[in-house]
């Protein structure tokens, strides 16, 4: 057994943690475990100290902010937390758009400096599986305003916060392999492991009877299913099961002569017609590019100044591992459009403006807000229970119909968060901070 360095614990800390004193002790940081000499020093404070050799062997870069706990089951001291933010790559542009992945990673890194432990950004290419270390990156701001990513060697983390930012990136062989190997590490927790598929989400949520009345009827896109849905609903939405940002959505309406009028939402909208369901399937084949699509019931949505809107909610776990509503705002569709995504020209407004316009009375508004919160909780816990995966945050898009009923439009497991806001800066900051606080909770601190 190789012994590296020393760890000094005060007798007060030994008593506090309930440690049985032995000459040697195993010390873990992230996935790295080192055996060190255990020395007790008299002190009325609960303190510990590492020898330089032990700190170096464990790749600790922020000694003062590392917390200590005793893992009784494994008979091991655990220093941490060590949090790894997994990204597809590390963008390093001098000037970055505040809505970009780079801005998000920089802001997460900035907030992590106010929290205990050590946090870094890493990519699959930076992992060394042989010695369970990783080249992690921390952003350093410069006086000229142009910072850069500085790399150091860290242990594989206690917790991975998956911020792989695109479905294309997620499908890459290197990322799939890294994810699988990370999830197999005995001491590593992993959350928000993948993008969600609309059809899979619908099937998962159907397992909870409490949610049924909030779910638009949804079927896989086939000629028969489209024809049936148009007979029942007159307006339907045809959506890519793996789409995001509102791109590729097709709104289909059937008139009295049974002609189909459809609008395709891409970077630009375009309109066309089809004679029937089979003709529509044929005409949109190039647009859909053989990707799986669903057909979904169109809801007679409430409008704001004549435009449809949806309610975007960032639902996150907090430092106690409990779900809570972190951010809520309304996205109003641009004139003439039925898609409210901000990337498609939608406008963000505080939710209270819309709620006042629709429900008017304070008591009704409060009741609806409580219903929304309870509904989000049901959705989040149902997805976790049925997928058997761990999620720390979800983006939920909700609609209200003209009677004020809540409908689920979409659930997103990788909600994008912007670092600028015309609304509350505290709310924006907390939306970034909570996944890191949840990581600390998952690590056991």
C-alpha positions as CSV (number, residue, x, y, z in Angstrom):
1,X,0.0,0.0,0.0
2,X,1.5,3.3,-1.1
3,X,1.3,6.1,1.5
4,X,1.3,9.7,0.2
5,X,1.7,12.6,2.5
6,X,-0.1,13.4,5.7
7,X,-3.5,14.8,6.9
8,X,-3.7,16.6,10.2
9,X,-7.0,16.6,12.0
10,X,-7.9,18.4,15.2
11,X,-9.2,16.2,18.0
12,X,-12.3,18.4,17.9
13,X,-12.9,17.5,14.3
14,X,-12.3,13.8,14.9
15,X,-14.9,13.9,17.6
16,X,-17.3,15.9,15.4
17,X,-17.0,13.5,12.5
18,X,-17.0,10.4,14.6
19,X,-13.7,9.0,13.2
20,X,-11.9,6.0,14.7
21,X,-8.2,7.1,14.9
22,X,-5.8,4.8,13.0
23,X,-2.3,5.4,11.7
24,X,-3.4,5.5,8.1
25,X,-6.6,6.8,6.4
26,X,-8.0,6.9,2.9
27,X,-8.7,10.4,1.5
28,X,-10.9,10.9,-1.5
29,X,-11.2,13.9,-3.8
30,X,-13.7,13.3,-6.6
31,X,-12.9,9.9,-8.0
32,X,-9.3,9.9,-6.7
33,X,-8.5,8.0,-3.5
34,X,-5.1,8.3,-1.8
35,X,-3.9,6.6,1.5
36,X,-2.2,9.1,3.8
37,X,-0.8,9.2,7.3
38,X,-3.3,10.4,9.9
39,X,-2.0,12.8,12.6
40,X,-4.1,14.2,15.4
41,X,-3.4,17.7,16.8
42,X,-5.0,19.3,19.8
43,X,-7.2,22.2,18.9
44,X,-10.5,23.5,20.2
45,X,-11.6,24.3,16.6
46,X,-12.7,21.6,14.1
47,X,-9.9,22.0,11.6
48,X,-7.8,19.9,9.2
49,X,-4.6,20.5,7.2
50,X,-3.0,18.6,4.3
51,X,0.7,18.2,3.7
52,X,1.8,19.6,0.3
53,X,2.5,16.1,-1.0
54,X,-1.0,15.0,-0.3
55,X,-2.6,18.1,-1.8
56,X,-0.5,17.6,-4.9
57,X,-1.4,13.9,-5.2
58,X,-5.1,14.7,-4.9
59,X,-4.8,17.6,-7.4
60,X,-6.4,20.1,-5.0
61,X,-6.3,23.7,-6.2
62,X,-8.5,25.5,-3.7
63,X,-7.4,24.1,-0.3
64,X,-9.2,26.8,1.8
65,X,-12.6,26.2,0.3
66,X,-12.5,22.3,0.4
67,X,-15.0,21.0,2.9
68,X,-14.5,17.7,4.8
69,X,-16.9,14.8,5.6
70,X,-16.4,11.3,6.9
71,X,-17.9,8.5,4.7
72,X,-18.5,6.0,7.5
73,X,-19.6,3.2,5.1
74,X,-16.4,3.3,3.1
75,X,-14.3,4.4,6.2
76,X,-12.8,7.2,4.2
77,X,-12.3,11.0,4.5
78,X,-13.9,12.9,1.6
79,X,-12.8,16.4,0.6
80,X,-14.8,18.5,-1.7
81,X,-17.0,19.1,-3.5
82,X,-15.4,18.7,-6.9
83,X,-17.8,19.6,-9.7
84,X,-17.2,19.1,-13.4
85,X,-19.3,20.9,-16.0
86,X,-19.2,18.7,-19.2
87,X,-19.2,20.7,-22.4
88,X,-19.0,19.6,-26.1
89,X,-16.0,21.9,-26.6
90,X,-14.5,25.0,-25.1
91,X,-15.4,28.1,-27.2
92,X,-12.8,30.8,-26.7
93,X,-13.9,33.9,-28.6
94,X,-12.8,37.2,-27.4
95,X,-16.2,38.8,-27.7
96,X,-19.1,36.5,-26.9
97,X,-22.8,36.9,-27.3
98,X,-24.5,36.9,-23.9
99,X,-26.9,34.2,-25.1
100,X,-24.0,31.9,-26.3
101,X,-22.8,28.7,-24.8
102,X,-19.5,30.4,-24.0
103,X,-21.2,33.2,-22.0
104,X,-23.1,30.5,-20.0
105,X,-20.0,28.5,-19.2
106,X,-18.1,31.7,-18.2
107,X,-20.9,32.8,-15.9
108,X,-21.2,29.3,-14.3
109,X,-17.5,29.4,-13.7
110,X,-17.7,32.9,-12.2
111,X,-20.5,31.9,-9.8
112,X,-18.7,28.7,-8.8
113,X,-15.9,30.8,-7.3
114,X,-18.4,32.0,-4.6
115,X,-19.2,28.4,-3.6
116,X,-17.2,25.8,-1.6
117,X,-15.0,23.2,-3.4
118,X,-13.5,23.3,-6.9
119,X,-15.5,23.5,-10.1
120,X,-14.1,23.2,-13.7
121,X,-15.3,22.9,-17.2
122,X,-14.1,19.9,-19.2
123,X,-14.7,18.0,-22.5
124,X,-14.5,14.3,-23.2
125,X,-11.1,14.8,-24.9
126,X,-9.6,16.1,-21.7
127,X,-10.2,12.9,-19.6
128,X,-7.3,10.6,-18.6
129,X,-9.0,7.3,-17.8
130,X,-5.8,5.6,-16.7
131,X,-5.3,7.8,-13.6
132,X,-8.9,9.2,-13.2
133,X,-7.8,12.8,-13.8
134,X,-9.1,15.4,-16.2
135,X,-7.7,18.6,-17.7
136,X,-10.2,21.0,-16.4
137,X,-10.6,24.7,-17.4
138,X,-11.3,27.8,-15.3
139,X,-12.0,31.2,-16.8
140,X,-9.7,34.0,-15.8
141,X,-10.9,37.6,-16.5
142,X,-8.2,40.0,-17.6
143,X,-8.0,43.8,-17.0
144,X,-8.6,44.5,-20.7
145,X,-11.9,42.6,-20.5
146,X,-10.7,39.7,-22.6
147,X,-10.3,36.7,-20.4
148,X,-9.1,33.2,-21.3
149,X,-9.6,29.6,-20.2
150,X,-6.7,28.4,-17.9
151,X,-6.2,24.6,-17.6
152,X,-5.1,22.5,-14.6
153,X,-5.2,18.8,-13.8
154,X,-8.1,17.8,-11.5
155,X,-9.5,14.5,-10.3
156,X,-12.6,13.2,-12.1
157,X,-15.3,15.0,-10.2
158,X,-17.8,14.0,-7.5
159,X,-20.6,15.3,-9.7
160,X,-21.0,16.0,-13.5
161,X,-23.4,18.7,-14.6
162,X,-24.0,17.9,-18.2
163,X,-24.1,21.0,-20.3
164,X,-23.6,19.4,-23.7
165,X,-25.4,22.0,-25.7
166,X,-26.7,20.4,-28.9
167,X,-28.3,17.1,-29.9
168,X,-25.7,16.8,-32.7
169,X,-22.9,17.1,-30.1
170,X,-24.6,14.6,-27.8
171,X,-24.8,12.0,-30.7
172,X,-21.0,12.1,-31.2
173,X,-19.3,8.8,-30.4
174,X,-16.7,10.4,-28.1
175,X,-19.4,12.1,-26.0
176,X,-21.5,9.0,-25.7
177,X,-18.5,6.9,-24.6
178,X,-17.3,9.5,-22.1
179,X,-20.8,9.8,-20.6
180,X,-21.2,6.0,-20.3
181,X,-17.7,5.7,-18.6
182,X,-18.4,8.6,-16.2
183,X,-21.7,7.1,-15.1
184,X,-19.9,3.8,-14.2
185,X,-17.5,5.5,-11.8
186,X,-18.4,4.2,-8.3
187,X,-18.3,7.6,-6.5
188,X,-19.5,9.9,-9.4
189,X,-23.1,11.3,-9.6
190,X,-24.3,12.6,-13.0
191,X,-27.4,14.7,-13.8
192,X,-29.3,16.0,-16.8
193,X,-27.8,13.1,-18.9
194,X,-29.5,13.8,-22.2
195,X,-31.8,15.8,-24.3
196,X,-35.5,14.6,-24.2
197,X,-37.5,13.1,-27.0
198,X,-41.0,14.5,-27.3
199,X,-42.7,11.2,-27.9
200,X,-40.8,9.5,-25.0
201,X,-41.7,12.3,-22.7
202,X,-45.4,12.0,-23.7
203,X,-45.4,8.3,-22.9
204,X,-43.6,8.9,-19.6
205,X,-46.1,11.5,-18.5
206,X,-49.1,9.3,-19.5
207,X,-48.1,7.0,-16.6
208,X,-49.3,9.7,-14.2
209,X,-53.2,10.0,-14.4
210,X,-53.0,13.4,-12.6
211,X,-51.3,14.8,-15.8
212,X,-53.7,13.4,-18.4
213,X,-56.0,16.5,-18.6
214,X,-53.0,18.7,-19.2
215,X,-51.5,16.7,-22.1
216,X,-52.5,17.5,-25.7
217,X,-53.4,14.3,-27.6
218,X,-50.2,13.2,-29.3
219,X,-49.4,10.5,-31.8
220,X,-46.4,9.5,-34.0
221,X,-46.8,11.1,-37.4
222,X,-48.3,8.8,-40.0
223,X,-50.9,9.5,-42.8
224,X,-53.6,7.7,-40.8
225,X,-52.8,9.5,-37.5
226,X,-52.7,12.9,-39.2
227,X,-56.0,12.3,-41.0
228,X,-57.6,11.2,-37.7
229,X,-56.3,14.1,-35.7
230,X,-57.5,16.7,-38.3
231,X,-61.0,15.2,-38.2
232,X,-61.1,15.6,-34.4
233,X,-59.2,18.9,-33.9
234,X,-59.1,20.9,-37.2
235,X,-55.8,22.4,-36.2
236,X,-52.7,20.3,-35.2
237,X,-49.0,20.8,-34.8
238,X,-46.5,18.5,-36.5
239,X,-43.2,18.6,-34.5
240,X,-39.8,16.9,-34.8
241,X,-39.5,14.5,-31.8
242,X,-35.9,15.6,-31.3
243,X,-36.4,19.3,-32.2
244,X,-35.7,22.4,-30.2
245,X,-36.0,26.2,-30.5
246,X,-39.3,25.9,-32.3
247,X,-37.6,25.0,-35.5
248,X,-39.2,22.5,-37.9
249,X,-42.7,22.9,-36.3
250,X,-45.6,22.8,-38.9
251,X,-49.0,24.2,-38.0
252,X,-51.7,22.4,-40.0
253,X,-55.3,23.6,-40.4
254,X,-58.1,21.9,-42.3
255,X,-60.8,24.1,-43.9
256,X,-64.4,23.2,-44.7
257,X,-63.5,21.8,-48.1
258,X,-60.9,19.6,-46.3
259,X,-57.9,21.4,-47.9
260,X,-54.9,21.5,-45.5
261,X,-53.2,24.9,-45.0
262,X,-49.8,24.6,-43.3
263,X,-47.1,27.0,-42.0
264,X,-43.6,25.7,-41.6
265,X,-41.5,27.4,-38.9
266,X,-37.8,27.5,-39.8
267,X,-35.5,30.5,-39.7
268,X,-38.2,32.0,-42.0
269,X,-41.8,30.9,-42.1
270,X,-43.4,29.7,-45.3
271,X,-47.0,28.7,-46.1
272,X,-48.5,26.1,-48.5
273,X,-51.5,23.9,-49.0
274,X,-52.1,20.1,-49.4
275,X,-55.1,18.3,-50.7
276,X,-55.2,15.7,-47.8
277,X,-53.0,14.0,-45.2
278,X,-51.2,11.8,-47.8
279,X,-50.5,14.8,-49.9
280,X,-49.1,16.7,-46.9
281,X,-46.8,13.8,-45.9
282,X,-45.5,13.8,-49.5
283,X,-45.1,17.6,-49.8
284,X,-43.2,17.9,-46.5
285,X,-40.9,14.9,-46.9
286,X,-37.9,17.1,-47.8
287,X,-38.6,19.4,-44.8
288,X,-38.9,16.5,-42.4
289,X,-35.8,14.7,-43.9
290,X,-36.9,11.3,-42.7
291,X,-36.6,12.4,-39.1
292,X,-39.3,11.1,-36.6
293,X,-42.1,13.5,-36.1
294,X,-45.2,13.6,-33.8
295,X,-48.7,15.1,-34.5
296,X,-50.2,17.0,-31.6
297,X,-53.6,18.4,-30.8
298,X,-53.9,22.2,-31.4
299,X,-55.2,24.0,-28.3
300,X,-57.4,27.1,-28.5
301,X,-54.9,29.2,-26.6
302,X,-55.5,32.4,-24.8
303,X,-53.8,35.4,-26.5
304,X,-52.2,38.7,-25.4
305,X,-53.0,41.6,-27.7
306,X,-54.1,39.1,-30.3
307,X,-50.8,37.0,-30.2
308,X,-50.5,33.5,-28.7
309,X,-48.0,33.1,-25.9
310,X,-46.5,30.4,-23.7
311,X,-45.2,30.4,-20.2
312,X,-41.5,29.4,-19.9
313,X,-40.5,28.0,-16.6
314,X,-37.0,27.0,-15.3
315,X,-37.7,24.3,-12.7
316,X,-34.6,23.4,-10.7
317,X,-33.5,21.4,-7.7
318,X,-32.0,23.5,-4.9
319,X,-29.3,23.0,-2.3
320,X,-31.6,20.5,-0.4
321,X,-32.2,18.5,-3.5
322,X,-35.9,19.7,-3.7
323,X,-37.6,20.9,-6.9
324,X,-38.5,24.6,-7.0
325,X,-39.6,27.2,-9.5
326,X,-36.6,29.3,-10.3
327,X,-37.7,31.5,-13.2
328,X,-41.0,32.2,-14.9
329,X,-41.7,34.5,-17.8
330,X,-44.0,34.7,-20.8
331,X,-42.9,34.4,-24.5
332,X,-45.4,36.2,-26.8
333,X,-45.3,35.1,-30.5
334,X,-44.5,37.7,-33.1
335,X,-47.5,39.1,-35.1
336,X,-48.9,36.4,-37.5
337,X,-47.0,33.5,-35.9
338,X,-48.1,30.7,-33.6
339,X,-44.6,29.9,-32.3
340,X,-43.4,32.0,-29.3
341,X,-39.7,30.9,-29.1
342,X,-37.4,33.8,-28.6
343,X,-35.1,32.5,-31.4
344,X,-38.1,32.8,-33.8
345,X,-38.8,36.4,-32.9
346,X,-40.9,35.9,-29.7
347,X,-40.8,38.6,-27.1
348,X,-40.2,37.9,-23.4
349,X,-42.4,39.6,-20.8
350,X,-42.8,39.2,-17.0
351,X,-45.5,36.6,-16.3
352,X,-47.4,38.9,-13.9
353,X,-48.3,41.3,-16.8
354,X,-50.1,38.4,-18.7
355,X,-51.6,36.9,-15.6
356,X,-53.1,40.2,-14.6
357,X,-54.5,40.7,-18.1
358,X,-56.1,37.2,-18.2
359,X,-57.3,36.6,-14.6
360,X,-57.5,40.2,-13.3
361,X,-58.2,39.2,-9.6
362,X,-55.3,38.8,-7.2
363,X,-56.8,35.7,-5.6
364,X,-57.3,34.0,-9.1
365,X,-53.7,34.8,-10.1
366,X,-52.3,33.4,-6.9
367,X,-54.4,30.2,-7.3
368,X,-53.3,29.7,-10.9
369,X,-49.6,30.3,-10.0
370,X,-50.0,27.6,-7.3
371,X,-51.5,25.2,-9.8
372,X,-48.6,25.9,-12.2
373,X,-46.1,25.1,-9.5
374,X,-47.8,21.9,-8.5
375,X,-48.1,20.8,-12.1
376,X,-44.4,21.4,-12.8
377,X,-43.6,19.3,-9.7
378,X,-45.7,16.4,-11.0
379,X,-44.1,16.6,-14.5
380,X,-40.5,16.7,-13.0
381,X,-41.0,13.9,-10.6
382,X,-42.8,11.7,-13.2
383,X,-39.9,12.1,-15.7
384,X,-37.3,11.2,-13.1
385,X,-39.3,8.2,-11.8
386,X,-40.1,6.7,-15.3
387,X,-36.7,7.5,-16.9
388,X,-34.7,6.4,-13.8
389,X,-32.3,9.3,-14.6
390,X,-31.3,12.2,-12.3
391,X,-32.4,15.7,-13.4
392,X,-31.4,18.9,-11.7
393,X,-33.2,21.3,-14.0
394,X,-35.9,21.3,-16.6
395,X,-37.4,23.9,-18.9
396,X,-41.2,23.6,-19.2
397,X,-43.3,25.4,-21.8
398,X,-46.9,25.7,-20.7
399,X,-49.9,27.1,-22.4
400,X,-53.2,28.5,-21.1
401,X,-56.4,27.9,-23.1
402,X,-59.2,30.5,-23.3
403,X,-60.8,28.9,-20.2
404,X,-57.5,29.4,-18.2
405,X,-56.7,25.6,-18.2
406,X,-53.0,24.6,-18.1
407,X,-51.6,22.6,-21.0
408,X,-48.1,21.2,-21.4
409,X,-46.4,22.2,-24.7
410,X,-42.9,20.9,-24.2
411,X,-40.3,19.8,-21.7
412,X,-36.6,20.5,-22.3
413,X,-33.8,19.0,-20.2
414,X,-31.1,21.4,-21.4
415,X,-32.8,24.8,-21.0
416,X,-30.7,27.6,-22.3
417,X,-30.1,30.5,-19.9
418,X,-29.0,33.9,-21.0
419,X,-26.5,36.0,-18.9
420,X,-28.4,39.3,-19.6
421,X,-31.9,40.1,-18.6
422,X,-34.3,43.0,-18.6
423,X,-36.0,41.3,-15.6
424,X,-34.6,40.5,-12.2
425,X,-30.8,40.0,-12.1
426,X,-31.1,38.1,-8.8
427,X,-33.5,35.6,-10.5
428,X,-31.1,35.2,-13.5
429,X,-28.1,34.6,-11.1
430,X,-30.0,32.1,-9.1
431,X,-31.0,30.1,-12.2
432,X,-27.3,29.6,-12.8
433,X,-26.4,29.1,-9.2
434,X,-28.9,26.4,-8.3
435,X,-27.5,23.6,-10.4
436,X,-24.1,24.2,-8.7
437,X,-25.7,24.2,-5.3
438,X,-27.6,21.0,-6.2
439,X,-24.2,19.5,-7.3
440,X,-22.8,20.3,-3.8
441,X,-25.8,18.5,-2.3
442,X,-25.3,15.4,-4.6
443,X,-21.6,15.3,-3.6
444,X,-22.7,14.9,0.0
445,X,-21.8,18.3,1.4
